[in-house]
Amino acid sequence: MEDAFIRHIELLGYEKRFFPSQHYVYMFLVKWNDLSEKLVYRRFTEIYEFHKALKEMFPIESGDINMEKRIIPHLPAPKWFDGQRSTQNRQGTLAEYCSTLVNLPHKISRCLHVVNFFKVRPDDTNPVTDSQIKKPEVFLLPQDAKKNPTDITGPIVLQTYRAVADYEKSSKSEMALKTGDMVDVVEKSESGWWFCQLKNKRGWVPAAYLEPMDGPDESEEQEPNYTGEQYIVQKSYTAVEEDELTLKEGDTIEVIHKLLDGWWVIRKDETTGYYPSTYLQKAGAVNTAVKSELRNRSAPPRRSTIQNAKSIHKQSRKQISQETYRRNSKKYIQSRRNRKENFQNKANVITETNEREENKPKAQPAVPPRPSKDLILNRCTESTRRKIL
């Protein structure tokens, strides 16, 4: 059996905790070689002690012998008092440190010291927070924080969602749910799989099994964009439901409605239907390891296919019918054709006008009248006057 190693470490943000005293912990999503994903919490003092031990284990790679041979990244020492500002400002450096760490030679990135430090601990799965009067404050790192590491949101109270039906997990990275379970959503992926936590459990859950507490979730779905965004099918799929589409790898389609459950409404010519978002890639986008990994995961279930789904809201979840999608798509396609035809007609008129102007006989310059004999004798030179005499 292959030894465990880390494929990727993603810094999600940090938590401000109040038990046993106020302190800060960083949240890391650790992705392992068995495709499992675990959430771990570490204080910066722990991370720095880990870093110092790693340097002692590899003195050449840490630059202790020759600085030119250093490949282990730098990490600033903790301050005498680490407050919220220093915790926040350090996130960019820490995210870059983790990214460099997992890409070091295998003797370093896959050594037991690294593997054991990021393994899940009992306090990761069962943090001592339930007895607290004050709930920890969560500060998440935005998606574009790499451009501006200091642009951190917070504090963030994680959104609480309710399970509308029982869900049995199918892999280690997922989390099982019972109807009525209240979960905090840590990350919403457009794939339709959301990373959630429920007391001492954490894992991925299909978004279709969750509903917000304050009302139906259609408000979080953006309006359809009938102009359409061009995408390329990266993985074939055979339709199971009547309103889904069957497509082959390499097909070009247009996405007209991105829904949170990971099933997007797409348009192929004049046909519309649902298709798993994880199997699509925007035209011109670069294929990455993360995208390839998501495609290996099965498509999440759709809300319409969940049996015994019970909502606590009187107002039902709004859905647009496929007939509405098709009708509006046809209107847009026809208007686009009309604009194209009008443009071509204008171009043809301009071309014909230019051709007619080119074919017209060019006007000849007027020939001036021949001067009279008296005019020549009075105004011309002697040599000219001799010619008419």
C-alpha positions, 0 to 999 in steps of 0.5 A: 500500500502506498504511503500517505502524502499530501497533494495540496494544502489550502489556507481557508482563513482563521478562527478567533476562539475564546476557550480556554482563552482568546486565541487564533487558529488557522484553518487548512484544507488538506488534500491527500493522495487517497483523494480525501480532504480534511480540515485541520486547525493550527496555531501559528506558534505550532507552525513555526515550531514545525518549521524550525524542526524541518530546517534542522532535519534538512540543513542543506535545503534550509540554507544553514550550510550554503544559503544559495542551496536553500529551497525550504521557504522562509517563515517569520517568527511569531511576535511576542503578542499575536493579535488579530492584525498580525494573524490576518496580515500573515495569511498571504505569507502562510498560504505561499509557504504551504504551496511551496512546501508541498512542491518541494522534493519528495524527501521533504514534502512527503517525510513523516514530519510533514505528514504527521503535522497535517494529520487530523487530530482529535481536537480538529474533529471535536474542538472544545467549543460546545461549552462556550457561551461565545461562538468562535468568529470565522474569518475566511480568505477570499478567492482573490486574496492572492492578489491582495493578501490583506483584503480579508473578510470578517468576521464571518458567521458561517451560514447555517443550512438545514438538511431536507432529506437523509443523505448517505455518504459514498466516499470518505471525504463526504459527510452523511446527513439526517433530515433536519440536521443543521450544518454550517457551510464553510465553502460553496463550490460551483460543482454542487458539492459544499464543504460543511461542518456539523459538530465534530463532523466535516465533509462534502455534502450535495447542495441539493440536500440543503436549504437556508433557514431564512427562506428558499434558496432561489435568491442565491441563484443568478438570473439566466443569461440568455446571451450564453457563455461558451464552454467545452464539454470535458466529460461525456454524460448520458441523460438520466432525466428527461430535462437533461442533455446527452453530450460527448467530450469536445462538444461546444455549448453555451451556459445560460443559467448557473445553479448552485446545485451544480446542474447548469442549464446549457444550450446546444444549438436551439436545445436546452437542458441540465448538465453537470457543471463539473464536466464543463470548462470555459472556452479558453480556460487552462485545465488544472489538476483540481478541475480534473479531480472534480471531474472524477467525482460523481455528479451531485444529485438534483433536488428534483430527484431527492425522495422524501425531501421536506422543506420547512418553508411554506414557499416552495423552491422556484424553478424555471421550466425547460419550456421557458428556457427554450422559448427565451433562448429561441427569442435571443437566437432569433434576435441575434440572427436578425442583428447579424442579417441587418449588419450583413444587409448594411454591409451589402448596401455599402459594398453595392454603393461603392461598386456603383461609384467605381463603375461610373465613367469618370468625368473628363477635365474641361478643355480650355478654349484656344486663345485668340490671335490678338491675345497671343500677340499682346501677351505671349513671347516673341517666339510664340508670336512668330509662329502665328505670323 
